[in-house]
Amino acid sequence: MRKLLPILLLWLPTSAFAAEILVVVHASNPLTQLQPKQVVDLFMGRTASFPGGTPARTLDWNAGSPLRESFYKALTGKSEAQVDAYWATLIFAGRMSPPKQFPDAKSIIAAVAKDPNAIAYVPTQQLPKGVKVVMQLGGGS
C-alpha cells in the first residue's frame, strides 16, 4: 500500500483539486457570476477586461503549483507547460504580459481584496471579507 500512495498523490492534483477551485474577485466588483469561457479569455490573455468593459487584472499561482496545474487543466484542457508555452508566444510577440504570480492562498486573496480589478483562483476555503466567488470549477461549475 505504501508503494501505491505516491502514485495516488500524483493523480490527486488533477482530479481532487479541480472540484475545489473557486474563481474570486474583489467584493466591490459588480459581477455575480462568470462563465468558463469568460474566465478562459481572461486568464489566457484574450481579453483584458471584465464583461462590461472594466479592466481586469489576473493573478496566478507560482509555476509548479498543483493548484495552477489543476486550474488550467480543468479550465482549458491544457497542461501547465502548454499554458506557459502559449504565454511565451504572446510575450515574444509583445502582445500581453502573463498574470502576476503568487506563492500561496493567503497572499493571492490579500491581493484580490486590495484590488477592485483583480481576479484569481483559490482552493475552496473560508474566504475573508473583501472577495467574492464568481465561478466554481469542478462539481459546481
C-alpha positions in Angstrom: 0.0 0.0 0.0 2.9 2.4 0.8 4.1 2.0 -2.8 0.8 3.0 -4.1 0.4 6.1 -2.1 2.9 8.2 -4.1 1.2 7.2 -7.3 -2.2 8.2 -5.9 -0.8 11.5 -4.7 0.4 12.2 -8.2 -3.1 11.6 -9.5 -4.8 13.8 -7.0 -3.8 17.3 -8.1 -5.5 17.0 -11.4 -8.7 15.4 -10.0 -9.2 16.3 -6.4 -8.3 19.9 -6.6 -10.5 20.5 -9.7 -13.7 20.2 -7.7 -12.3 22.7 -5.1 -11.3 25.7 -7.2 -13.0 29.0 -6.8 -12.6 32.0 -9.1 -12.7 35.1 -6.9 -12.9 38.9 -7.5 -12.9 41.9 -5.2 -16.1 42.2 -3.2 -17.0 45.5 -4.9 -16.9 44.0 -8.4 -20.4 44.2 -9.7 -20.1 40.7 -11.3 -22.0 38.0 -9.6 -21.0 35.1 -12.0 -18.6 34.4 -14.8 -18.9 31.7 -17.4 -16.0 29.4 -18.0 -15.3 30.9 -21.5 -15.0 34.4 -19.9 -12.5 33.1 -17.3 -10.5 31.3 -20.0 -10.4 34.6 -22.1 -9.1 36.5 -19.0 -6.5 34.0 -17.9 -5.3 33.2 -21.4 -4.9 36.9 -22.3 -7.6 37.0 -24.9 -9.3 39.9 -23.1 -8.0 42.4 -20.5 -11.4 43.4 -19.2 -14.4 42.0 -17.4 -17.8 41.8 -19.2 -19.0 45.4 -19.3 -15.5 46.8 -20.0 -14.0 47.3 -16.6 -10.2 46.5 -16.7 -9.3 43.1 -15.2 -6.0 42.2 -13.6 -5.5 38.4 -13.5 -3.5 36.9 -10.6 -2.0 33.4 -10.8 -0.2 30.9 -8.6 3.5 30.3 -8.9 4.6 27.9 -11.6 4.8 24.3 -10.4 1.8 24.7 -8.0 -0.5 21.7 -8.1 -3.5 24.1 -7.9 -2.2 26.0 -11.0 -1.8 22.8 -13.0 -5.3 21.7 -11.9 -6.9 25.1 -12.7 -5.6 25.2 -16.3 -6.3 21.6 -16.9 -9.9 21.9 -15.7 -10.5 25.2 -17.4 -8.7 24.8 -20.8 -7.8 21.2 -21.0 -4.1 22.2 -21.4 -1.2 21.3 -19.1 0.7 24.0 -17.2 3.6 23.5 -19.7 1.3 24.1 -22.6 -0.1 27.3 -21.0 3.4 28.5 -20.3 4.4 27.9 -23.9 1.3 29.8 -25.0 2.2 32.8 -22.8 5.8 32.7 -24.1 4.4 33.2 -27.6 2.3 36.2 -26.5 5.2 37.7 -24.6 7.6 37.2 -27.6 5.0 38.9 -29.9 4.8 41.8 -27.4 1.0 41.3 -27.1 0.4 40.7 -23.4 2.1 40.1 -20.1 1.2 37.0 -18.1 -0.7 37.2 -14.8 1.4 38.2 -11.8 2.2 35.0 -9.8 1.8 34.5 -6.0 3.1 31.7 -3.8 0.1 30.9 -1.6 -3.6 31.4 -0.9 -3.1 34.0 1.8 -1.1 36.3 -0.5 -3.3 35.9 -3.5 -6.5 36.5 -1.5 -5.0 39.6 0.1 -4.1 40.9 -3.3 -7.6 40.4 -4.6 -9.1 42.0 -1.5 -6.9 45.1 -2.1 -7.5 45.5 -5.9 -11.1 46.1 -7.3 -9.9 45.0 -10.7 -8.3 41.7 -9.6 -9.4 38.2 -10.4 -7.8 35.0 -9.2 -8.5 31.4 -8.3 -8.1 29.7 -4.9 -8.8 26.4 -3.3 -12.2 26.1 -1.5 -11.8 27.6 1.9 -13.5 30.2 4.1 -12.9 33.4 2.2 -12.4 36.6 4.1 -14.4 39.8 3.6 -13.1 41.7 0.6 -13.5 38.9 -2.0 -16.4 37.0 -3.6 -16.8 33.9 -5.7 -17.9 34.3 -9.3 -17.3 30.8 -10.6 -16.5 27.3 -9.2 -14.6 24.8 -11.1 -15.4 21.1 -10.8 -18.6 19.9 -9.0 -20.4 23.2 -9.3 -19.0 24.9 -12.4 
